Amino acid sequence: MEKREKRILLCLCHLSGNEIKYVQKAFDDNWVVPLGPNVNGFEEDLQKFVGENKEVVALSAGTAAVHLALLSCGVGPGDEVCVQSFTFCASSNPITYLGATPVFIDSEKDTWNMDPELLEKAIQDRIAKTGKKPKAIVPVALYGMPYQCDKIMEISRKYDIPVVEDAAEGFGSKYKGQVLGTFGKFGVLSFNGNKMITTSGGGALICEDKDSKNNIMWYATQARDAYPYYQHSAIGYNYRMSNICAGIGRGQMTVAADHIRHHQKLASLYAELFKDVKGITFHKNPNSDYDSNYWLNAITISPELKIKGQENAYKQVITGAVGGAAGVIHAVDCPTTDCQPNDNVEALRIALDALNIESRPLWKPMHKQPVYANAPAYVNGVSESLFKIGMCLPSGPYVTEDDVRFIVDAIKESIVD
Ligand SMILES: *Cc1c(COP(=O)(O)O)cnc(C)c1O
């Protein structure tokens, strides 16, 4: 196969909603600080999107939203928080920022998200071992797929532990017709450059009511008390969204529903095209209760499936890193770790890369990360085995149906028959 000129990226936001009009308005209004008409307008748009009975605060990042939600649940030094292990580090790192300890919960096979049975076992075991209840439960909508909302909320009520839904990847996904992020005490959204919609960088927290929103906003704006000078009775943060970024968000909200539909359309095409490919399984909604936004489309690859060149996988240290070129990445000496995707998965990644198609392994479970080696973990092997056989494929507004056909053909071509 010939590689194409245009690289097909994993997920790239599409500024098709006349964002510049709102950004220009920020300049015209001379509101370029972290408050103003765009911030208010964006929050109203988000509120309409998630449902009028909720309140939404726009913040500088999804990570900031996780941080403030946990803070507001009373998480502090010495506490524990039950968090899905199969996730991006931003779900669990804020637990550590607060001096608390993450307790990692493995996934179930259907949604790849937090296993409710293991969650309950972990809660009981933590109470037995520490004499204290975990302070919060953080399920994650991995790649947009809803978690088992009913069961997780039932456990939350039974033990009276609040849920902070990490719906950073699940913007617009629904469970039994209800938007993710509206089930728990808090719902986290992210508008990073690669998420369902973007504000360049940003996030939001869905709150239960006005008081809860005010409390979050207070912490997000350095926790100031009402005096003619700076007076603080708590440690605050500088986490509010800029009025310029919110302008991008307002534009994006005009096309959000189209973006979600496009991701879902690509998913059904992938599912259709992979149906007859032996050894490859497309990750899809387990049943009609689940309505994923299919932010990233994912497949699993049987360990028996032979991919051309797999004998050369992991022979060289790579110079980049997953997640784009942004920031600094620590170089490593050794191309392998004790827990990594199978050779056929890595060979497929390299084969697709040579055809100018970006793909990515699934997120490496947090309980397998060196930095969390000492954190308690309740595991059943599901996330670790998925990590070894899984792969994310290009999704999003820039990916065409023709691209999907090209990608699936490229995958078929790389299989040794
Ligand atoms: C992206 C992401 C976040 C954090 O969002 P940022 O806006 O990048 O800070 C949190 N959790 C998950 C699962 C994510 O994918």
The ligand as an SDF file (V2000), in Angstrom:
LIG
                    3D

 15 15  0  0  0  0  0  0  0  0999 V2000
   -7.6160   14.3760   29.3570 C   0  0  0  0  0  0  0  0  0  0  0  0
   -8.0260   13.6980   30.5990 C   0  0  0  0  0  0  0  0  0  0  0  0
   -8.0580   14.3670   31.8350 C   0  0  0  0  0  0  0  0  0  0  0  0
   -7.4990   15.7290   32.0850 C   0  0  0  0  0  0  0  0  0  0  0  0
   -7.8160   16.7160   31.2680 O   0  0  0  0  0  0  0  0  0  0  0  0
   -6.8100   17.9460   30.9290 P   0  0  0  0  0  0  0  0  0  0  0  0
   -7.7660   18.9450   30.3920 O   0  0  0  0  0  0  0  0  0  0  0  0
   -5.8520   17.4290   29.9100 O   0  0  0  0  0  0  0  0  0  0  0  0
   -6.1570   18.3920   32.1790 O   0  0  0  0  0  0  0  0  0  0  0  0
   -8.5260   13.6800   32.9310 C   0  0  0  0  0  0  0  0  0  0  0  0
   -8.9080   12.4060   32.8450 N   0  0  0  0  0  0  0  0  0  0  0  0
   -8.8760   11.7260   31.6910 C   0  0  0  0  0  0  0  0  0  0  0  0
   -9.3460   10.3220   31.6710 C   0  0  0  0  0  0  0  0  0  0  0  0
   -8.4060   12.3460   30.5330 C   0  0  0  0  0  0  0  0  0  0  0  0
   -8.3360   11.6420   29.4010 O   0  0  0  0  0  0  0  0  0  0  0  0
  1  2  1  0
  2  3  1  0
  2 14  2  0
  3  4  1  0
  3 10  2  0
  4  5  1  0
  5  6  1  0
  6  7  2  0
  6  8  1  0
  6  9  1  0
 10 11  1  0
 11 12  2  0
 12 13  1  0
 12 14  1  0
 14 15  1  0
M  END
$$$$
